[in-house]
Amino acid sequence: MKFIDDVRITVQSGHGGAGCVSLRREKYIPKGGPDGGDGGRGGDVVFKATTKKRTLYHLQFNRLYKAKNGAGGEGNNRAGRSGDDLIIELPTGTLVIDAETGEILKDLVEPDEVFVVAKGGRGGLGNARFKSATNRTPRFAQPGEPGQTLDLRLELKLLAEVGIVGLPNAGKSTLVSSISSARPKVADYPFTTLTPNLGVVKTNRREPFIVADIPGLIEGAHTGTGLGIRFLRHVERTRILLHLVDVAAIDPDNPLRDYTTVNQELEQYSQALAQKPQIVVLNKMDVTWAEDAAALFKEAYGKGELLEISAATGQGLERLIAVLCNHLDELDESESETQG
């Protein structure tokens, strides 16, 4: 299935049914009076968050979504049938945005969360509702109220606690497959990963957490170069960034080149994104010249702890998971104190 994370659609709730004008006509009852029933209400358009959907692909080919109209009232005080609601399932993490104003109407982050985006029109009152002592045979009824029509943009931002960033071929997909049950496509050429991959990391120390492998960033990604601009939004919700550096590609004359390139793209896309906690990890420590390359990077980096792993062989992964757990625990405690 193709990964679609941004679509525009139009939703239309149902019109309310018209009230009925009817006068009772029965044998031996010459003056039966009004008995026109009310119209039924129009159906709502409802968004429901679900973990069963991973993309917005199912909305790509149909741009208009209409709920059912309410039926008109009938004689003998029979109300019209209400229109059926239209329920549209969206993946958790979907932003519902008014396409005309840019206003965020809803952020669907919880599974099974429900949002009525367009309310159906109210049904009109039948003439029986207007009978009074001074008007015993009203010959009018209300029309149904029209439904709502909205142009919307739906934007999916994946929900993950740890976002893995780095240049193409840094080994992000291999790392996800090594620490979780996810099995993304892995190959030794740029842009193997064309869509974000999610993996669930299970540990004995805390609740399982989700990691996201974000397609490789290259210089100019924030302006649309390569694949980065399309997927940078998916790391906005993450709590921690795992910055993966390929030691096999470290330039001896400029050891921090790749690391700096990725951070500059993050910063130019979003200051908030650039300020997220980062864990810098040197990958591919199994290659022959890895120790020398890592030493050059450490000397130039000079900021603190660096982790060294080989996602392919499993070297250092146990420690990496432990460090991630520690950072997530610290964030949990910090957020609890803030909320308290």
Sequence and secondary structure as in RCSB ss.txt:
>XXXX:A:sequence
MKFIDDVRITVQSGHGGAGCVSLRREKYIPKGGPDGGDGGRGGDVVFKATTKKRTLYHLQFNRLYKAKNGAGGEG
NNRAGRSGDDLIIELPTGTLVIDAETGEILKDLVEPDEVFVVAKGGRGGLGNARFKSATNRTPRFAQPGEPGQTL
DLRLELKLLAEVGIVGLPNAGKSTLVSSISSARPKVADYPFTTLTPNLGVVKTNRREPFIVADIPGLIEGAHTGT
GLGIRFLRHVERTRILLHLVDVAAIDPDNPLRDYTTVNQELEQYSQALAQKPQIVVLNKMDVTWAEDAAALFKEA
YGKGELLEISAATGQGLERLIAVLCNHLDELDESESETQG
>XXXX:A:secstr
     EEEEEEE          B  BTTBTT  B          EEEEEESS  SSGGGSS  EEE       BT
TTB       EEEEEETTEEEEETTT  EEEEE STT EEEEE        GGGG  SS SS           EE
EEEEEE    SEEEE STTSSHHHHHHHHSS      SSTT   S EEEEE  SSSS EEEEE     TTGGGT 
TTHHHHGGGGTT SEEEEEEEGGG BTTBTTHHHHHHHHHHHHH HHHHTS EEEEEE TTSTTHHHHHHHHHHH
H SS  EE BTTTTBTHHHHHHHHHHHHHHHHHHHHHHH 
